[in-house]
Amino acid sequence: MKSPNDIWEDIGSLADDDVLTVLTKLFSIYETQLQKDAGNREALNFFHHLDNAISQASQCNSNRKPF
């Protein structure tokens, strides 16, 4: 298994379209896990962290918008 640093470098080398593909694939994997087991802690944690990341990114983007 690759280290987090190696994976971070791999992500950095991807085109924007491929980053979206990776995110979509991860979403699909964890969504399937929740469909099989609604209490799957790993999947629930993924969606919790994803929701937080989206909220943080949205807040940063709204702070950058001119008035």
Secondary structure by P-SEA (a helix, b strand, c coil): cccaaaaaaaaaaccaaaaaaaaaaaaaaaaaaaaaccccaaaaaaaaaaaaaaaaaaaaaaaaccc
